[in-house]
Amino acid sequence: MLFTAIMSRKKVYTYVVLIVILFLGWIFSNVNIDDEDFPERVKVSLRDVGNQLLLSNKDSTSLVLPVVELGENRYEILFQKQLSFEPSNLVTLVKNSFRKADLSDHYRVEVLQCVDNQVAYSYEIKNSKGKDIIPCRGRVLPINCYTIEVKFTNLATTFFNKLFFLFGLVFLLMLFGLDYVFSKSKTEEKPVKKANDATIIGSFQFYPEQNKLVKQAIEINLSKKECELLSIFVDSPNQIIKRDELMKKVWEDNGVFVGRSLDTYISKLRKKLKEDTSIKITNIHGVGYKLEIG
């Protein structure tokens, strides 16, 4: 593949995994903040809660007044008449109604006295038994005029999470693109040049047709196998070439191949190139070799 030829397979896999994780996080983060009908669903659900509370008071005639949106993610239920209720009943009614409407399970409920707007009862749900705060179970609130306020507590955080995933995904894609471009440029940048019939390798001139290296007018003869190996390295400088590839290209038509022959010829090449310290044939253990040209 083009990507794996330019970037290491491990790096490509790492990018792919991170992109997939961020993409899934963005997709599956709570989408309530984006629901255009969220306020309407909240109002319907709260009217249902108000109706159930009145019915529990054996009141089937008085009205649940219009649900008021007080501000961002805050809503209020008003009643025409006074009522009384037990806190556990309110908790259950709200939870069941919100679940049916597919609303957030992070919210705070406050019961306020109409006369002085003091909090007569409150509780908070965080979708966790260890973190839910539900006090005063069994303590019945006396008959009085009450309003009930509900505040959804996680929607802003959800929006932040969605932005985090989105910006993270965009940033990672940009980083991947830049990494790809620079890796491609580095790959295409050949640290060898052509001079007439010679290929310049560091301070050497390599003549593949004549099986020789020249350094400052000194000729260094190469065997056919050494020349073939060096030609392969010169075509892919600073890149790992697998042992199997080297053996196939150099020995595939030459009968039986002895495994240590490759290492022997590599060793001979190293000795002939040792005069230039900027050139090095590196052994990548268990993989192959790489011609490093500084």
N, C-alpha and C positions, 0 to 999 in steps of 0.2 A: 504493500500500500504506500501511497505517496507520503502520508503523514508519518508512518513508521520509518520510512526511508530517510526522512529529514529530521524527525525527532525520535528520541528513544521510545521503545514500546512502553516501558514503565511510566515515562512522563505522560504519554498520550492516555494511558489507562487512568492515571491519577486525575488528569483534567476531566476525563469523561465521567468518572465516579463523582467528583465534586460538582460538576455541572448538573448531573442527574439528581443529586441530593438537594441542591438549591432549587432546582426546578420543581421537584416534588414538594419541597417545603413551601414554596410559593403557591402551588396549586392547592395543597391541602390545609393551608392555614385558614383559620376561621373566616368565612366570607360574609358574616353578618354586616360588616361595615359597608359592604358594597351593595347590600340589598336596598333597592329603591323603595320597596314596600315594607321595609322594616318598621317604621313608625305605625303604619296601618295595622300590621300584624300584632304589634304590642298593644295597641288600643283595643282591638278585638279581644285579645287574650285577657286584658285587665277588666274589660266589661264582663267577661265570663266569670272572673274571680269575684267581682262585685255582686253579680247575680247569685252566685253560689253562697256567698256570705249572707245575703238577705234571706235566701231560702232556709239557711241553717237557723235563722232567727224567726222562722215561720212567717216571713214577710214576702208575700207574692204580688204585692200591689204597688209598693213605693218604687221610685225610680233610682237607677244608677245614673247619676248625672254625667254629662260628657267628660270623657277622659281628656285631661289637659296635658299638653307637652310643655314642661316647664323650662327645658333647656336641652343641651346636648345629652341624649341618652337618659333623660329624667322625665318621669311621667307621674301624674296624680289622678287618683280615683276619688270622686266626690259622691256623697249619698244624700238623698232627699230627706231621710229620717235618721234618727239615732239608731244605733245597733250595739250589740255585744258579741264577743267571740272569744274562743279559746285559741291561744297562739299556735298550737300544733295544727289546728284546723286550717288556719290561715297559711301556714307553711306548706301544708299538703296541697291545698287548693292552688296556690301560686305555682308550685313545682309541676303539678299535673297539667295545668293550663299552658305553662311555658313549654313543656315538653311536647304537647300536641301542636303548638304553633311553631315548633322548631326554633325557639329563641335561645339566646345565650344562657348558660348555666352558671354565670358569674354575675351576681346582682346583690343589691342591698335594699331591704324593705324597711320603711319607717311608718309607724302609725302615729299621726299627730292629732292632738286635741284641737277642735275648731276654735274654742274660746280663747286660748292663749298660744296656740301653735307649738306647744311643748310636745316632746316625744313621749308618747305613752308606752310604746313598745317598738322594738326594732330587732332585726336579725340580718345576718349576711351569709350568702351561699357562695362557695368557691369550688364546687364540684369535687369536694374531698371531705370525707367524714372527719378527718383530722383537723381540717381548717375551717369547716362550717361553724358559724357562731349562731346558735339558736337557744337563747336563754328563756327562762320563765315558762317552760312547758307546764301545762296544767293550771296556770294562774289565769283565770277568766277575767277579761277586761270588762268592767261594768258598762251598763248601757250609757252611751254618751254620743255626742256628735264627733265623728272621726273623719279624717282624710288619710288616704294611704298613698305614700310616695314610693316609687320604685326607681332605683338608679342602677343602670347596667355598668359594671365596673371594669370590664376587660376589653371593650371595643376599641378604645384608643390604643391599648397595648397591641391588640390584634393588627390594627392598621400599621403600627410601627413594625411588627413582625413581618407583615407582607412587604413593606418597603425594604426592610433589611434583606429579605430573601431576593427581592427584585434587584436591588442595587448590587447585592453580592453576585447574582447571576450575571448581570451586565458587566461588572468588573472582571469576573473570571473569564468571560468570553473575550473581553478586550485583552486581558493578559495572555490568554491562549493565542489570540491572533498575533500579538506582538512577538510572543515567543516563537511562533511558527515562522514569522517573517524573518526574525533575526537568525533563527536556526537555518532557514533556507539560504539566507545570504552567506552565512558562515560556511554552509556546505558547498555553495557554488563558488566561493572564493578559493581558488586553487593557489596554494603557496608554491607552485612550480610554474615556470615560464618556458616558452619555446625560444630557442636561438638557433636559427638555421635548421640543421638536422638534429640539434641537441636539445635535450630537456634540462633546464636548470633546476638542480636540487641543492638548495643551500649554496655552498661554494663549489659544488661539483657540476660538471656537464656530463649528462648521461646520453650515450649514443646507443639506443636499443638495437639498431640495425647492424652495428659493428661490435656489439657485445663488449662495451667498454665504458669506463668512467674516466673523466679527465679532470685533474685538479692542478691548476697552475702549471700547465704543460706536462704534468706527469700523468702517464696513462696507466690505468688500472684495469687489467683484463678481467672479464666476467665469463663464467661458464654459461652455457645456454640456459640451464635451470635458474641460475642466479639472475640472469638477465630477464627471464620470463617473470620471476617473482617480483623483481624490482619494478618492472613495467606495471604489474597489477597494483602494487602499492602506490606508484606515482599517479595512477589514474584515480585513486581514492585516498588522497592524503588526509591524515588526521581522522580517519574512519576505521572502525574495526572491520577486519575481513576474516571471516570464519575459516577455520582450518580445512573444513570440507570443501569450501569454495576454492581455496588455494590448491588443494590436492587434485581436485577435479580439473581445473584449468591447466595445470602444469603437467600432471601425470596421467590423465585419463586415457591417453592413446599410447602409453609407454609400458604396457604390460603390468607386471606385479609391482606394487608399491609397498615399500617398507616404511612403517609409520614414523620412524626416527629420521628418515631422509629429509623431511621438511625442516625439522629442527636443526639438522646439520647445515642445510643450505642457508637458513636464516642466520645461524651463527657465523657463517662465512661472510654473508653480506654485512653483518654488524662490524666485523673486523675491517672490511674495506671502506666502510663509511665512518669509522671512529675518529678520523682526523677532523671532522666537523661536528662539534659538540651540539650544534643546533638540530642535528638529525639523529633520530633514535627509533629503532624498531622495538616496540614494546610488546611483551607477551601478555595477553589478556587471558588469565588462567581459565582453562576449560572452554574457552570460546575461540580464540584465534590470535591474530597479531594486528598491530596498528603502526603505520609509519607516521611518526610525529615530526613535524618540521616547524621549528620556531620562527 
